[in-house]
Amino acid sequence: MKVDELMTKSVVTLNVDDTVEKAATLMKEHNVGSIPVCEGNTIKGIITDRDITLKAVAVGKDSKTQTVNEIMTTNIITGNPNMSIDEATKIMSENQIRRLTIVDNNNLVGIIALGDLATENNSDEMAGSALSSISQGTK
């Protein structure tokens, strides 16, 4: 099975100049823990609820004025829509990430999460194995 068969294709995004407050609001509204940051369709970074907590709230930044560009992760691990679910799971496990941004020609086309993998009957074991690897942390 290919990633494009399971990935979420309708992904909420932020612009690099959007505020941290907007990011948090969108996360709450869409019940997600991360949002890709784009210029047009080109992905520039990703912001997570953890980024907001550690890089904004915990250090006393003003979420109404701080931009996502200031705290987003820019070294993004990506996959492509034609890769197999096995390949995506391996990348997520090796990089200890719960969500894999899917790009085609550097343009955002979707996102796949461990939860997406777990909904596929044949990938329950893979998702469990990936979660175990991700949860172990770095050594």
C-alpha positions in Angstrom: 0.0 0.0 0.0 1.2 3.5 -0.8 1.2 6.5 1.5 -1.2 8.5 -0.8 -3.9 5.9 0.0 -3.8 6.7 3.7 -2.5 10.2 4.1 -4.6 13.2 5.0 -4.7 15.3 1.8 -6.6 18.3 3.2 -4.0 19.7 5.6 -4.4 23.0 7.5 -1.3 25.2 7.0 0.1 28.4 8.3 2.1 31.1 6.6 5.6 32.0 8.0 4.3 35.4 9.2 1.3 34.0 11.1 1.4 34.4 14.9 1.9 31.7 17.4 -1.5 32.5 18.8 -3.0 31.7 15.3 -1.1 28.4 15.3 -2.5 27.4 18.7 -6.0 28.4 17.7 -5.8 26.4 14.5 -4.5 23.4 16.5 -7.4 23.6 18.8 -9.9 24.1 16.1 -8.7 21.2 14.0 -7.6 18.9 16.9 -4.1 18.5 15.6 -0.7 18.8 17.3 1.3 20.1 14.4 0.8 22.3 11.4 3.0 22.7 8.4 4.3 26.2 7.7 4.3 27.2 4.0 4.9 29.9 1.5 2.3 29.1 -1.1 2.5 25.3 -1.4 6.2 25.2 -0.6 6.8 23.8 2.9 9.2 25.9 5.0 8.8 24.3 8.4 6.5 22.7 10.8 5.2 24.0 14.2 4.1 21.7 17.0 2.3 22.1 20.2 5.6 21.3 21.9 7.3 24.2 20.0 4.6 26.5 21.3 5.0 25.3 24.9 8.8 25.2 25.1 9.8 28.1 22.7 7.0 30.6 23.4 4.9 30.0 26.5 7.7 28.7 28.8 10.0 31.6 28.0 7.3 34.3 28.3 6.9 35.3 24.7 3.8 37.1 23.5 1.9 34.7 21.3 0.0 37.5 19.8 3.1 39.1 18.2 5.6 36.2 18.0 5.6 34.6 14.5 5.6 30.9 13.8 8.8 31.5 11.8 10.6 32.3 15.0 9.9 28.9 16.7 9.1 26.4 13.9 11.2 23.4 13.1 12.9 24.0 9.7 14.8 20.7 9.3 11.7 18.8 8.3 11.7 15.1 7.6 9.5 14.4 4.6 8.1 11.5 2.6 6.6 11.3 -0.9 3.1 10.1 -1.9 4.4 7.1 -3.8 6.5 5.5 -1.0 5.2 2.4 0.7 3.6 2.4 4.1 6.6 0.3 5.3 9.0 3.0 4.1 7.0 5.8 5.8 6.9 3.8 9.1 10.6 3.2 8.9 11.3 6.9 8.4 9.0 7.8 11.3 10.6 5.3 13.6 14.2 6.2 12.7 13.6 9.9 13.1 11.3 9.5 16.2 8.5 11.5 14.7 4.7 10.8 15.0 3.8 12.6 11.8 5.4 12.6 8.4 4.8 15.5 6.0 4.3 14.3 2.5 5.7 16.5 -0.4 5.8 16.2 -4.1 8.4 18.5 -5.9 8.8 20.3 -2.5 5.0 21.1 -2.5 2.9 19.9 0.4 0.4 17.3 -0.7 -0.5 15.6 2.6 0.5 14.3 6.0 0.5 10.9 7.5 0.4 10.2 11.2 0.8 7.1 13.4 -3.0 7.1 13.8 -3.5 6.9 10.1 -1.2 3.8 10.0 -3.1 2.2 12.9 -6.4 2.5 11.0 -5.0 0.2 8.3 -5.5 -3.4 9.5 -2.2 -4.7 8.0 -0.2 -1.9 9.5 -1.3 -2.2 13.2 1.9 -4.0 14.0 4.1 -1.5 12.1 2.4 1.4 13.8 2.9 -0.2 17.2 6.6 -0.9 16.4 7.1 2.7 15.2 5.4 4.1 18.3 7.6 1.9 20.5 10.7 3.2 18.7 9.6 6.8 18.9 8.6 6.6 22.5 12.1 5.2 23.5 13.7 8.6 22.9 17.3 9.2 22.0 20.0 7.2 23.6 
